[in-house]
């Protein structure tokens, strides 16, 4: 399946993006998918969240 290599590549790119924008203390990756993930146009993308302490549960 192409999905697993693609997800691995996206994780590597997300890490590089986090480094480039200066998130040395860490970050969180969020992937939303499908109608319950808030999508109306179905596609894959990853949000890189960082710059402050993030709580759990998110929101």
N, CA and C atoms as a LAMMPS dump frame, in Angstrom:
ITEM: TIMESTEP
0
ITEM: NUMBER OF ATOMS
177
ITEM: BOX BOUNDS ff ff ff
-5.0000000000000000e+02 5.0000000000000000e+02
-5.0000000000000000e+02 5.0000000000000000e+02
-5.0000000000000000e+02 5.0000000000000000e+02
ITEM: ATOMS id mol type element x y z
1 1 1 N 0.841 -1.189 0
2 1 2 C 0 0 0
3 1 3 C 0.884 1.249 0
4 2 1 N 0.51 2.214 -0.799
5 2 2 C 1.276 3.464 -0.886
6 2 3 C 1.073 4.334 0.346
7 3 1 N 0.037 4.071 1.121
8 3 2 C -0.297 4.931 2.253
9 3 3 C 0.834 4.999 3.276
10 4 1 N 1.423 3.874 3.651
11 4 2 C 2.443 3.88 4.697
12 4 3 C 3.711 4.628 4.291
13 5 1 N 4.258 4.419 3.092
14 5 2 C 5.414 5.233 2.697
15 5 3 C 5.069 6.726 2.618
16 6 1 N 3.865 7.051 2.17
17 6 2 C 3.453 8.452 2.077
18 6 3 C 3.367 9.081 3.464
19 7 1 N 2.777 8.379 4.419
20 7 2 C 2.685 8.904 5.78
21 7 3 C 4.068 9.098 6.39
22 8 1 N 4.964 8.156 6.148
23 8 2 C 6.33 8.298 6.638
24 8 3 C 7.004 9.528 6.054
25 9 1 N 6.82 9.741 4.761
26 9 2 C 7.396 10.913 4.097
27 9 3 C 6.811 12.2 4.68
28 10 1 N 5.5 12.227 4.911
29 10 2 C 4.869 13.417 5.477
30 10 3 C 5.399 13.725 6.874
31 11 1 N 5.678 12.701 7.654
32 11 2 C 6.238 12.906 8.996
33 11 3 C 7.633 13.531 8.91
34 12 1 N 8.433 13.065 7.968
35 12 2 C 9.777 13.621 7.781
36 12 3 C 9.692 15.077 7.336
37 13 1 N 8.805 15.375 6.399
38 13 2 C 8.639 16.75 5.921
39 13 3 C 8.119 17.649 7.044
40 14 1 N 7.184 17.143 7.843
41 14 2 C 6.657 17.926 8.967
42 14 3 C 7.77 18.267 9.952
43 15 1 N 8.656 17.322 10.225
44 15 2 C 9.786 17.571 11.135
45 15 3 C 10.69 18.66 10.571
46 16 1 N 10.963 18.61 9.277
47 16 2 C 11.795 19.635 8.648
48 16 3 C 11.118 21.002 8.72
49 17 1 N 9.803 21.04 8.502
50 17 2 C 9.062 22.301 8.595
51 17 3 C 9.14 22.872 10.004
52 18 1 N 8.969 22.008 11.011
53 18 2 C 9.044 22.449 12.409
54 18 3 C 10.418 23.032 12.711
55 19 1 N 11.464 22.41 12.212
56 19 2 C 12.821 22.926 12.416
57 19 3 C 12.996 24.281 11.742
58 20 1 N 12.466 24.432 10.533
59 20 2 C 12.635 25.672 9.775
60 20 3 C 11.903 26.843 10.411
61 21 1 N 10.761 26.588 11.054
62 21 2 C 10.009 27.688 11.666
63 21 3 C 10.388 27.897 13.126
64 22 1 N 11.344 27.115 13.626
65 22 2 C 11.874 27.338 14.961
66 22 3 C 11.023 26.782 16.085
67 23 1 N 10.779 25.489 16.068
68 23 2 C 10.045 24.826 17.148
69 23 3 C 10.969 23.835 17.852
70 24 1 N 12.01 24.336 18.539
71 24 2 C 12.999 23.438 19.133
72 24 3 C 12.494 22.644 20.334
73 25 1 N 11.434 23.128 20.977
74 25 2 C 10.945 22.456 22.186
75 25 3 C 9.921 21.373 21.877
76 26 1 N 9.583 21.223 20.607
77 26 2 C 8.657 20.164 20.223
78 26 3 C 7.428 20.688 19.512
79 27 1 N 6.638 19.765 19.042
80 27 2 C 5.45 20.093 18.269
81 27 3 C 4.524 18.889 18.28
82 28 1 N 3.316 19.105 17.812
83 28 2 C 2.324 18.041 17.696
84 28 3 C 1.868 17.994 16.247
85 29 1 N 1.709 16.785 15.721
86 29 2 C 1.193 16.607 14.367
87 29 3 C -0.256 16.149 14.461
88 30 1 N -1.127 16.793 13.686
89 30 2 C -2.546 16.445 13.67
90 30 3 C -2.947 16.174 12.233
91 31 1 N -3.604 15.063 12.025
92 31 2 C -4.098 14.688 10.706
93 31 3 C -5.61 14.56 10.808
94 32 1 N -6.339 15.376 10.05
95 32 2 C -7.8 15.307 10.011
96 32 3 C -8.218 14.599 8.734
97 33 1 N -9.193 13.704 8.854
98 33 2 C -9.618 12.94 7.676
99 33 3 C -11.11 12.661 7.76
100 34 1 N -11.796 12.877 6.644
101 34 2 C -13.201 12.522 6.534
102 34 3 C -14.15 13.538 7.154
103 35 1 N -15.446 13.293 7.029
104 35 2 C -16.439 14.251 7.512
105 35 3 C -16.361 14.49 9.021
106 36 1 N -16.093 13.461 9.812
107 36 2 C -15.981 13.658 11.255
108 36 3 C -14.671 14.33 11.639
109 37 1 N -13.743 14.406 10.706
110 37 2 C -12.5 15.146 10.908
111 37 3 C -12.615 16.587 10.433
112 38 1 N -13.816 16.994 10.016
113 38 2 C -14.05 18.367 9.603
114 38 3 C -13.751 18.652 8.144
115 39 1 N -13.569 17.604 7.336
116 39 2 C -13.257 17.829 5.926
117 39 3 C -14.524 17.865 5.074
118 40 1 N -14.529 18.764 4.11
119 40 2 C -15.571 18.763 3.084
120 40 3 C -14.962 18.422 1.724
121 41 1 N -13.656 18.646 1.57
122 41 2 C -12.906 18.226 0.39
123 41 3 C -11.881 17.221 0.9
124 42 1 N -12.032 15.958 0.517
125 42 2 C -11.221 14.893 1.093
126 42 3 C -9.824 14.861 0.485
127 43 1 N -8.84 15.039 1.341
128 43 2 C -7.436 15.019 0.962
129 43 3 C -6.634 14.79 2.231
130 44 1 N -5.374 14.484 2.09
131 44 2 C -4.533 14.258 3.262
132 44 3 C -3.641 15.468 3.478
133 45 1 N -3.577 15.908 4.708
134 45 2 C -2.642 16.962 5.085
135 45 3 C -2.368 16.833 6.576
136 46 1 N -1.296 17.436 7.018
137 46 2 C -0.89 17.374 8.418
138 46 3 C -0.719 18.794 8.934
139 47 1 N -1.267 19.043 10.111
140 47 2 C -1.056 20.31 10.808
141 47 3 C 0.137 20.136 11.741
142 48 1 N 1.045 21.107 11.736
143 48 2 C 2.176 21.117 12.66
144 48 3 C 1.86 22.189 13.702
145 49 1 N 1.606 21.758 14.935
146 49 2 C 1.228 22.673 16.011
147 49 3 C 2.365 22.761 17.013
148 50 1 N 2.741 23.963 17.377
149 50 2 C 3.808 24.125 18.352
150 50 3 C 3.95 25.567 18.773
151 51 1 N 4.984 25.83 19.538
152 51 2 C 5.238 27.181 19.998
153 51 3 C 4.731 27.456 21.398
154 52 1 N 3.998 26.512 21.984
155 52 2 C 3.522 26.636 23.36
156 52 3 C 3.18 25.247 23.87
157 53 1 N 3.048 25.125 25.172
158 53 2 C 2.655 23.851 25.764
159 53 3 C 1.221 23.544 25.35
160 54 1 N 1.004 22.361 24.835
161 54 2 C -0.327 21.957 24.387
162 54 3 C -0.924 20.995 25.4
163 55 1 N -2.174 21.214 25.748
164 55 2 C -2.835 20.375 26.738
165 55 3 C -3.473 19.145 26.124
166 56 1 N -3.945 18.272 27.012
167 56 2 C -4.672 17.083 26.582
168 56 3 C -5.892 16.93 27.453
169 57 1 N -7.047 16.702 26.935
170 57 2 C -7.31 16.534 25.51
171 57 3 C -7.223 17.865 24.773
172 58 1 N -6.928 17.8 23.475
173 58 2 C -6.804 19.032 22.702
174 58 3 C -8.146 19.738 22.576
175 59 1 N -8.079 21.029 22.312
176 59 2 C -9.316 21.77 22.067
177 59 3 C -9.512 22.944 22.959
